[in-house]
Amino acid sequence: MPCPFCEAPPGSETLVADLVECRVVLSPQQGCPGWCILILHEHVEHLDALPLNRQNAVFAEVARVARAIRGVFPTHGAGGGPVRINYECLGNQTPHVHWHVIPRHADDPDPRNAVWSWPAERLRGDAGPAARAALAQRIREALRTTDVR
């Protein structure tokens, strides 16, 4: 079965950053602005197939991206604080280790439920190419100064 992550043509994704273990892309779904996907550089179908030190390194990158997103949106969460983050490592549709890092903002219409039940247009959001590029740049800049504590 072909892997859409491995076979994605160069430039087809909005690249945020290439980290040691993963490439970070802005999700095509921007109903939650700042939604990023971390895709393991090489094709591996199961997180547990990686040695423990690499699993830890991948999760450190996930946490680093989340911290950067929260830095980009410092007052967009409930009560005016940073956004909440949902973390999802999925593989049922795309068998390649990847993490969704999904910010949940104060204006979230359904904050207690997963976004996967949202209508397609709500998931997609309304960010055009210029807005997506600008957001990717803001997250990229935040990653430069963000480290996991």
C-alpha beads as a LAMMPS data file, in Angstrom:
LAMMPS data file: protein, C-alpha beads

149 atoms
148 bonds

1 atom types
1 bond types

-500.0 500.0 xlo xhi
-500.0 500.0 ylo yhi
-500.0 500.0 zlo zhi

Masses

1 110.0

Atoms # bond

1 1 1 0.000 0.000 0.000
2 1 1 1.527 3.366 -0.990
3 1 1 2.238 5.821 1.821
4 1 1 0.965 9.369 1.182
5 1 1 3.593 10.800 3.543
6 1 1 6.474 9.052 1.776
7 1 1 5.139 9.823 -1.689
8 1 1 4.134 13.450 -1.117
9 1 1 5.662 15.560 -3.889
10 1 1 8.149 18.184 -2.647
11 1 1 6.371 21.447 -1.919
12 1 1 2.936 19.834 -1.592
13 1 1 2.928 20.442 2.177
14 1 1 3.339 23.674 4.091
15 1 1 6.644 22.889 5.756
16 1 1 7.192 24.363 9.201
17 1 1 10.523 22.712 10.038
18 1 1 12.731 19.688 9.581
19 1 1 13.713 18.427 13.019
20 1 1 16.039 15.529 13.806
21 1 1 13.348 12.815 13.892
22 1 1 10.391 14.415 12.103
23 1 1 9.345 16.947 9.553
24 1 1 6.731 19.348 10.840
25 1 1 4.021 20.458 8.451
26 1 1 1.006 22.670 8.853
27 1 1 -2.017 20.404 8.641
28 1 1 -4.324 20.888 5.657
29 1 1 -6.982 21.249 8.364
30 1 1 -6.701 24.662 9.977
31 1 1 -10.097 24.773 11.694
32 1 1 -7.881 24.849 14.779
33 1 1 -5.296 27.433 13.693
34 1 1 -1.764 26.188 14.194
35 1 1 -2.611 22.487 13.801
36 1 1 0.649 20.742 12.935
37 1 1 1.549 17.210 11.952
38 1 1 4.938 15.701 12.798
39 1 1 5.871 12.970 10.332
40 1 1 8.719 10.582 11.104
41 1 1 11.404 11.060 8.438
42 1 1 11.607 7.379 7.502
43 1 1 8.703 5.047 6.911
44 1 1 7.935 3.208 10.153
45 1 1 4.404 1.973 10.762
46 1 1 4.419 1.504 14.543
47 1 1 5.857 3.751 17.231
48 1 1 6.854 0.683 19.271
49 1 1 9.068 -0.469 16.371
50 1 1 11.460 2.363 17.216
51 1 1 14.055 1.917 19.962
52 1 1 13.052 3.594 23.204
53 1 1 15.593 6.423 22.826
54 1 1 14.064 7.333 19.439
55 1 1 10.521 7.123 20.824
56 1 1 11.624 9.590 23.514
57 1 1 13.256 11.834 20.911
58 1 1 10.080 11.858 18.802
59 1 1 7.940 12.781 21.787
60 1 1 10.412 15.526 22.760
61 1 1 9.884 16.994 19.294
62 1 1 6.098 16.723 19.696
63 1 1 6.346 18.614 23.008
64 1 1 8.656 21.212 21.470
65 1 1 6.175 21.891 18.645
66 1 1 3.326 22.163 21.158
67 1 1 5.315 24.686 23.208
68 1 1 6.003 26.703 20.035
69 1 1 2.296 26.705 19.097
70 1 1 1.356 27.834 22.595
71 1 1 3.949 30.623 22.248
72 1 1 2.432 31.763 18.955
73 1 1 -1.046 31.896 20.557
74 1 1 -0.263 33.030 24.142
75 1 1 -3.724 34.472 24.862
76 1 1 -6.043 32.368 22.673
77 1 1 -7.070 29.809 25.277
78 1 1 -10.026 29.704 27.628
79 1 1 -9.686 32.442 30.222
80 1 1 -7.162 34.307 28.065
81 1 1 -4.248 31.918 28.610
82 1 1 -2.386 29.765 26.095
83 1 1 -4.327 27.299 23.991
84 1 1 -4.932 23.742 25.139
85 1 1 -3.249 21.090 23.008
86 1 1 -4.579 17.715 21.877
87 1 1 -1.898 15.164 20.978
88 1 1 -2.780 12.255 18.721
89 1 1 -0.528 9.551 17.310
90 1 1 -2.645 7.840 14.714
91 1 1 -2.050 5.150 12.151
92 1 1 -5.393 3.697 11.162
93 1 1 -5.656 5.719 7.929
94 1 1 -1.994 6.426 7.176
95 1 1 0.313 3.659 8.397
96 1 1 3.339 5.873 9.036
97 1 1 4.306 7.162 12.494
98 1 1 2.949 10.699 12.778
99 1 1 1.576 12.962 15.470
100 1 1 -1.206 15.534 15.226
101 1 1 -0.607 18.498 17.540
102 1 1 -3.969 20.238 17.636
103 1 1 -4.422 23.578 19.410
104 1 1 -7.844 24.110 20.939
105 1 1 -8.609 27.836 21.064
106 1 1 -11.017 29.837 23.229
107 1 1 -13.500 30.088 20.335
108 1 1 -13.550 26.294 19.884
109 1 1 -17.208 25.374 19.213
110 1 1 -16.940 21.954 20.882
111 1 1 -13.974 22.003 23.293
112 1 1 -14.772 18.760 25.114
113 1 1 -14.909 16.517 22.036
114 1 1 -12.381 15.391 19.457
115 1 1 -12.213 17.447 16.257
116 1 1 -12.691 14.396 14.030
117 1 1 -16.482 14.682 14.249
118 1 1 -16.493 18.259 12.959
119 1 1 -17.921 18.923 9.490
120 1 1 -15.245 18.979 6.754
121 1 1 -15.553 22.734 6.163
122 1 1 -15.062 23.487 9.868
123 1 1 -11.997 21.207 10.005
124 1 1 -10.528 22.823 6.882
125 1 1 -10.866 26.379 8.206
126 1 1 -10.547 29.419 5.997
127 1 1 -6.803 30.127 5.936
128 1 1 -5.623 30.805 2.402
129 1 1 -2.092 30.116 1.112
130 1 1 -0.651 33.446 2.320
131 1 1 -2.133 33.042 5.811
132 1 1 -0.880 29.450 5.987
133 1 1 2.639 30.499 4.955
134 1 1 2.646 33.314 7.525
135 1 1 1.448 30.977 10.287
136 1 1 4.068 28.362 9.369
137 1 1 6.718 31.103 9.580
138 1 1 5.494 32.205 13.040
139 1 1 5.644 28.620 14.337
140 1 1 9.069 28.125 12.700
141 1 1 10.385 31.228 14.472
142 1 1 8.925 30.067 17.786
143 1 1 10.623 26.669 17.319
144 1 1 14.011 28.378 16.982
145 1 1 13.771 29.647 20.547
146 1 1 11.710 26.830 22.032
147 1 1 13.179 23.925 23.886
148 1 1 11.496 21.331 26.057
149 1 1 12.308 21.841 29.722

Bonds

1 1 1 2
2 1 2 3
3 1 3 4
4 1 4 5
5 1 5 6
6 1 6 7
7 1 7 8
8 1 8 9
9 1 9 10
10 1 10 11
11 1 11 12
12 1 12 13
13 1 13 14
14 1 14 15
15 1 15 16
16 1 16 17
17 1 17 18
18 1 18 19
19 1 19 20
20 1 20 21
21 1 21 22
22 1 22 23
23 1 23 24
24 1 24 25
25 1 25 26
26 1 26 27
27 1 27 28
28 1 28 29
29 1 29 30
30 1 30 31
31 1 31 32
32 1 32 33
33 1 33 34
34 1 34 35
35 1 35 36
36 1 36 37
37 1 37 38
38 1 38 39
39 1 39 40
40 1 40 41
41 1 41 42
42 1 42 43
43 1 43 44
44 1 44 45
45 1 45 46
46 1 46 47
47 1 47 48
48 1 48 49
49 1 49 50
50 1 50 51
51 1 51 52
52 1 52 53
53 1 53 54
54 1 54 55
55 1 55 56
56 1 56 57
57 1 57 58
58 1 58 59
59 1 59 60
60 1 60 61
61 1 61 62
62 1 62 63
63 1 63 64
64 1 64 65
65 1 65 66
66 1 66 67
67 1 67 68
68 1 68 69
69 1 69 70
70 1 70 71
71 1 71 72
72 1 72 73
73 1 73 74
74 1 74 75
75 1 75 76
76 1 76 77
77 1 77 78
78 1 78 79
79 1 79 80
80 1 80 81
81 1 81 82
82 1 82 83
83 1 83 84
84 1 84 85
85 1 85 86
86 1 86 87
87 1 87 88
88 1 88 89
89 1 89 90
90 1 90 91
91 1 91 92
92 1 92 93
93 1 93 94
94 1 94 95
95 1 95 96
96 1 96 97
97 1 97 98
98 1 98 99
99 1 99 100
100 1 100 101
101 1 101 102
102 1 102 103
103 1 103 104
104 1 104 105
105 1 105 106
106 1 106 107
107 1 107 108
108 1 108 109
109 1 109 110
110 1 110 111
111 1 111 112
112 1 112 113
113 1 113 114
114 1 114 115
115 1 115 116
116 1 116 117
117 1 117 118
118 1 118 119
119 1 119 120
120 1 120 121
121 1 121 122
122 1 122 123
123 1 123 124
124 1 124 125
125 1 125 126
126 1 126 127
127 1 127 128
128 1 128 129
129 1 129 130
130 1 130 131
131 1 131 132
132 1 132 133
133 1 133 134
134 1 134 135
135 1 135 136
136 1 136 137
137 1 137 138
138 1 138 139
139 1 139 140
140 1 140 141
141 1 141 142
142 1 142 143
143 1 143 144
144 1 144 145
145 1 145 146
146 1 146 147
147 1 147 148
148 1 148 149
